Amino acid sequence: MGMQRTPLLMSRLIERGAALAPEADIVTATADGTRRQSLRETVERAHRLAHGLRDAGVGIGDRVGVFMWNGARHLEAYFAIAGMGAVLHNLNIRLGGRDLEYVINHAESRLLIVDADLLPRLAPLAGRLPSVEAVVVAAEEGFENWSTALPAATDYEDFLAPWPTRFEWPLMEEPAPLGLCYTSGTTGHPKGVEYEHRSQYLHTIAMCLTDAMGLSATDTVCGAVPMFHVMGWGFPWAALMLGCRQVMPHRFTDPERLGRLLADEGVTLAAGVPTVWQGLRTACLERPNRFDLSRLSRIVSGGSAVPASLARWYWDTLGVEMIQEWGMTETSPLATFSRRIPRPGKGDSRVAPDAYLEEVGKAGQALPGLEVEIFDEWHRPLPHDGEAMGDVLVRGPWVCSEYYRVPLPDRFRGDWLVTGDVGRIDERECLVLADRAKDLVRSGGEWISSVDLENHIVALPGIVQACVVAQPHPKWDERPVALVVLEEAATVRLAEVRTHCLKRFARWQLPDDVLVVESIPLTATGKMDKKTVRADLEAAGYRLPELR
Amino acid sequence: MGMQRTPLLMSRLIERGAALAPEADIVTATADGTRRQSLRETVERAHRLAHGLRDAGVGIGDRVGVFMWNGARHLEAYFAIAGMGAVLHNLNIRLGGRDLEYVINHAESRLLIVDADLLPRLAPLAGRLPSVEAVVVAAEEGFENWSTALPAATDYEDFLAPWPTRFEWPLMEEPAPLGLCYTSGTTGHPKGVEYEHRSQYLHTIAMCLTDAMGLSATDTVCGAVPMFHVMGWGFPWAALMLGCRQVMPHRFTDPERLGRLLADEGVTLAAGVPTVWQGLRTACLERPNRFDLSRLSRIVSGGSAVPASLARWYWDTLGVEMIQEWGMTETSPLATFSRRIPRPGKGDSRVAPDAYLEEVGKAGQALPGLEVEIFDEWHRPLPHDGEAMGDVLVRGPWVCSEYYRVPLPDRFRGDWLVTGDVGRIDERECLVLADRAKDLVRSGGEWISSVDLENHIVALPGIVQACVVAQPHPKWDERPVALVVLEEAATVRLAEVRTHCLKRFARWQLPDDVLVVESIPLTATGKMDKKTVRADLEAAGYRLPELR
């Protein structure tokens, strides 16, 4: 034994930033502006929260459900629960009541921390959560007079008040559980994935690599991705470790408020799903120059594919680099990053926009330590030639090995996780996703990628969003149909879309129909809910044009 | 168990870069230019080397001594030995024969890989290395007709030739040993530090953080630090992981050749001890504009303190950012980095030169996961106020917990390593080193930092190098004396040095004498050898001016 056996615990990382940059702001949006506290205060409050939780009976390994917007108190909950060795059970506030009840009971969470404005969403669950012993309610301005039928409810500030600002974080084994997230399953119950100290520690370090997103202490970070989505993509931990300024939108997630927040706080790096950036673009287009986004340098986008037209707009209009990440609840979540821009500096010049846009359309290269591979149906690895398409499997130290208290052996092959995605890997080891396996359109024995079509269609002027789904066809099995959301006063014709698609796709790949809709239904994590789209079309008795 | 139990083995990292950038050059300097091979070839040759080593009887955990300059074959040895689970025992080619014999025998290395031009240095050891069963000799151009009395010698290329380009790296436990380095001990025998897969894995990832040195796949890296110094400061591993171009000076380490190599190969990041950068500066000053260093953006300097005047020259003249790192054999070696420059980019502007120069004079902030602390003589932690000075102790996952086969309990306090350095920690957690504990000058009950004086004196025009050591004084205990190396035709007077030092130091801290010398003796790792300086002064009967 030559080297120290220091366990990889999150408590070793999250204290670091506050020591380096105690005065760094943690900014939370409020109804009429922002409120702010320093990183030092945040850490002290987190230590007090940990005391309160322990006093309430929360011990090592116990689940604490957190039902909150992004904000300073949510960050304190991350910090306290991780530090004390409890398990941060992030509750998606957009889950339906039945799913919410299921996940709290399945996780047997002992205590809930809830934003007061969200209490009404939990009201129907009163009396149905046998494991929950107490509720701590965080009241932002205007919500001080909250009430709830949930048991043993305490105000968050009262819960913290009696305690000292120093909690001795326990020493644990590094695979000790740290967090629990449930996937918004499209079939059956949500499935839980349990994160561990070791896995999140390694994930936190890796995401701060220069070739990932170049996150630095000098960044001001805004996670537009909710902190209840897969550990906020790791941003809360990484920013705590580095000592970044953090800016949190709380419940003010509309594009207007988000744009203003990014501008006013000088955010340099923001992260969120593509729909957020589509919304911000629309807001910018409606009133050009309304936001001064001159400090914003990078947007990390993930959760679904980034349309090239969106990346191009941010690059051309705002000079903002878009970085695509790919991952999922089961991969903690960050697995790959698309980034190949020489850092601007001496002797470097930014790569040509077209080369950059080609890169950002890919899911990218796996973070060091993680392996991504494509396999055919007989589990034979496929060549990395940018042509062969197969099931995407992944393994590594922050990839899940099982679901929480539910055996799902078909989601694993050997030590690989089956991601459910289908894609290619090119000569430079860049993963290029084709589609979710279940969203591919199978036409005449060939596969059509719904994602590729969507990303191409959405580049047409006047189209805000496009969603392509398969519809049954007696001869071809399935044919693609595009649903589109239009800008105000815009129109679109099928022939126009097909002509536009012919620039890139073969004739047999073109959509058979274009349906203008008001909006596309989204899943609880903000992705297009194609299962619901297909179900709605079926319920409406939709038939393909040539079958009518 | 929610997450996969993937062991942190170096074989998981080092294959990555070649997959991402198979065509990246590995450049080795030769007598009349360079030779180059691709990263793909390098990896294939490493796999063949591993086959050869296994065939020669090298198994998991066996030590392989490597006695080589920086070059492609040395990199192959790193790769093969790490991959196959053997132990890379780096031999410092500047060690004296007796120390060399000691470390090879103490490590019980079973096989040596030796650069042919270095064979004469091993000649005196023939017949004195009982554990060594075979020698593999790497012959660069001009050294093909090597001969040696060492046992079972084979040419490196013949050793590789029979084998396939794919070796199945074994699965091991992550604390499996990976490498072995001996410190060039100033007292007694050299002490060995054994690195493990886990510790080097974590070290490799951490050193690539943006806030460390921002190492990226887009960098062309030149380790002017020898690969026989503490795993080449981790650069070989990091560059393999990211897929960087690597440029290696081999035996051509003089400033002229190094400058030309950096220029010709468009190196963007170089690393080495301050004396290397002093040498390069002198070469540049002798003939301005001789090297086009416009691509060079960062120099990582470590091993001893960086004089502010040196950092200023590189910044002002070449626009090169100097990054100071601090660490030691016992810390794998990278522990802290001094870097606080906003990355040039949107909305950022470089900090003012003076602020930058103040930062680069500090050892810097600990890498995430590592703890650095200062203690008083009763092992009480001291405040981080930039004033309190104490013993620097360090702990974390890449800090050694014991020396190899030698108990040295006084080098540890609890789970802390006693570094032997003395310093302060400021409010932003930056470590500011005062001196090696044994090099401090104790005058009238107060301490004088020899390093601070040196770094100030060397800024005087005409002075190339300065070395301050204590000399005995009957009243004050010790008084500082400065030895200086001058530029050609330059002169210096004691009064001049003292006046210059008064700008920053109190009168009682000024050196009592200035001695002009031809050169300062260096240790095997290129640091000023103050033990020898003091011994030489004593042998020469040196007395302080007022005692003569």
Interface residues (C-beta under 8 A of the other chain):
Chain A: M1 G2 M3 Q4 R5 T6 L8 R12 L13 R16 A19 L20 A21 P175 P177 V193 E194 Y195 E196 R198 S199 Y201 L202 I205 A206 C208 L209 T210 D211 G214 L215 S216 A217 T218 M241 L242 G266 T268 S294 R295 L296 S297 G319 V320 S332 R340 P342 R343 P344 G345 K346 G347 D348 Q365 A366 P368 G369 E371 H384 R395 G396 P397 W398 V399 C400 S401 E402 Y404 D415 R428 E429
Chain B: M1 G2 M3 Q4 R5 T6 L8 R12 L13 R16 A19 L20 A21 P175 P177 V193 E194 Y195 E196 R198 S199 Y201 L202 I205 A206 C208 L209 T210 D211 G214 L215 S216 A217 T218 M241 L242 G266 T268 S294 R295 L296 S297 G319 V320 S332 R340 P342 R343 P344 G345 K346 G347 D348 Q365 A366 P368 G369 E371 H384 R395 G396 P397 W398 V399 C400 S401 E402 Y404 D415 R428 E429
